[in-house]
Amino acid sequence: MADLKKKLIVVGDRILVRPEHGEERTGAGLYLPQSAVAARQAQGGWVVTVGPGVPIPEPVDFDEDQLDEHNEPRYLPMQAQEGDYAVFLKKAAIEITFEKKQYLIVPNAAILVLIREEWDPTSNGNDDWPGNTTN
């Protein structure tokens, strides 16, 4: 008998996040233990996968009989993508364990900001961020 592989399927407007654990570094360069960080309202982690998005209802056309049709549902896609770093409201997240790994299920509305790394082929290696004074 073949081994079956289990897979988490995220539904709706939810995001599966691998939480970032451990110490956190402050702006001054100090490392804070997890116990000191626990009181914060926001948390961060890496997006593992996202649901299809918010369902969009199909427009109803009363001239045609749509009861016999089985249209595929349409979704409004979310901004989060696999590999993004997400900062979200900690109290909105639900912690789960799947195959001995910790994950958080976060609703899209709880995402505060996404950090996405994109390669710029026109960049010459300089840091082009606004406010950078090293150029």
C-alpha positions as CSV (number, residue, x, y, z in Angstrom):
1,M,0.0,0.0,0.0
2,A,1.4,3.4,-1.0
3,D,2.1,6.0,1.7
4,L,-0.4,8.9,1.6
5,K,0.9,12.4,2.1
6,K,-1.1,14.8,4.2
7,K,-1.5,18.4,3.1
8,L,-3.0,21.5,4.8
9,I,-5.5,23.3,2.6
10,V,-6.2,26.8,3.7
11,V,-9.7,28.0,3.0
12,G,-11.3,31.4,2.4
13,D,-9.4,34.5,3.4
14,R,-7.0,32.9,5.8
15,I,-3.2,32.6,5.7
16,L,-1.0,29.8,7.1
17,V,2.0,31.3,8.9
18,R,5.1,29.7,10.3
19,P,5.7,31.9,13.4
20,E,9.0,33.5,14.2
21,H,10.2,32.4,17.6
22,G,13.1,33.2,19.8
23,E,14.8,36.4,20.8
24,E,14.0,39.7,19.2
25,R,16.5,42.5,18.5
26,T,15.6,46.0,19.4
27,G,16.5,49.1,17.4
28,A,19.4,49.7,19.8
29,G,20.7,46.2,19.1
30,L,19.6,44.6,22.4
31,Y,18.2,41.1,22.2
32,L,15.0,40.6,24.2
33,P,14.0,37.1,25.4
34,Q,10.6,35.7,24.3
35,S,9.2,36.3,27.7
36,A,9.7,40.1,27.3
37,V,8.2,40.0,23.8
38,A,5.1,38.2,24.9
39,A,3.2,41.4,25.9
40,R,3.3,42.8,22.4
41,Q,0.2,43.0,20.3
42,A,1.8,42.2,16.9
43,Q,3.7,39.1,15.8
44,G,5.6,38.1,12.7
45,G,6.1,35.0,10.7
46,W,6.6,33.6,7.2
47,V,3.7,32.9,4.9
48,V,3.5,29.2,4.1
49,T,0.4,29.3,2.0
50,V,-2.8,31.4,1.5
51,G,-6.4,30.5,0.9
52,P,-8.1,31.3,-2.4
53,G,-9.5,34.6,-1.1
54,V,-12.8,36.2,-0.4
55,P,-15.7,34.5,-2.3
56,I,-17.4,36.8,-4.9
57,P,-21.0,36.0,-5.6
58,E,-22.0,35.4,-9.2
59,P,-24.4,37.9,-10.7
60,V,-27.9,36.5,-11.1
61,D,-29.5,36.6,-14.5
62,F,-33.2,35.9,-14.1
63,D,-33.6,35.3,-17.9
64,E,-31.6,32.0,-17.8
65,D,-32.1,28.9,-15.7
66,Q,-29.0,28.8,-13.6
67,L,-30.1,26.0,-11.2
68,D,-28.7,23.4,-13.6
69,E,-25.3,25.1,-14.0
70,H,-22.4,24.3,-11.6
71,N,-20.1,27.3,-12.1
72,E,-16.7,27.3,-10.3
73,P,-16.7,29.8,-7.4
74,R,-14.8,33.1,-8.0
75,Y,-12.6,34.7,-5.4
76,L,-11.1,38.1,-4.8
77,P,-7.4,37.2,-4.3
78,M,-5.4,38.3,-1.3
79,Q,-2.2,40.3,-1.3
80,A,-0.2,37.8,0.8
81,Q,2.0,35.4,-1.2
82,E,4.0,32.3,-0.2
83,G,7.4,33.4,1.1
84,D,6.2,36.9,2.4
85,Y,7.0,37.9,5.9
86,A,3.8,39.0,7.6
87,V,3.3,41.1,10.7
88,F,-0.2,40.5,12.2
89,L,-2.3,41.0,15.2
90,K,-1.3,38.2,17.6
91,K,-4.7,37.8,19.3
92,A,-6.4,37.1,16.0
93,A,-4.2,34.1,15.2
94,I,-5.1,30.5,16.0
95,E,-2.2,28.2,16.8
96,I,-2.2,24.7,15.4
97,T,0.3,21.8,15.3
98,F,0.5,19.7,12.1
99,E,3.0,16.9,11.7
100,K,4.9,18.2,14.8
101,K,5.3,21.7,13.4
102,Q,3.8,24.8,14.8
103,Y,1.7,27.1,12.5
104,L,-0.7,30.0,12.9
105,I,-3.9,30.5,11.0
106,V,-4.3,34.2,10.5
107,P,-7.4,35.9,8.9
108,N,-6.5,38.3,6.2
109,A,-8.1,41.2,8.1
110,A,-5.5,40.7,10.9
111,I,-2.5,41.2,8.6
112,L,-0.9,44.6,9.3
113,V,2.0,44.6,6.8
114,L,3.8,42.3,4.4
115,I,7.5,42.3,3.6
116,R,8.3,40.8,0.2
117,E,11.8,40.5,-1.3
118,E,11.9,41.3,-5.0
119,W,15.0,41.3,-7.1
120,D,15.6,44.5,-9.1
121,P,17.6,43.6,-12.2
122,T,18.4,47.3,-12.8
123,S,19.9,47.8,-9.4
124,N,23.7,48.1,-9.3
125,G,23.9,46.8,-5.8
126,N,23.3,50.2,-4.0
127,D,20.6,50.5,-1.4
128,D,17.9,52.5,-3.1
129,W,15.6,52.8,0.0
130,P,14.3,56.3,0.7
131,G,16.2,57.9,3.5
132,N,19.4,56.0,2.8
133,T,22.3,58.4,3.4
134,T,25.1,56.0,2.6
135,N,25.0,56.7,-1.2
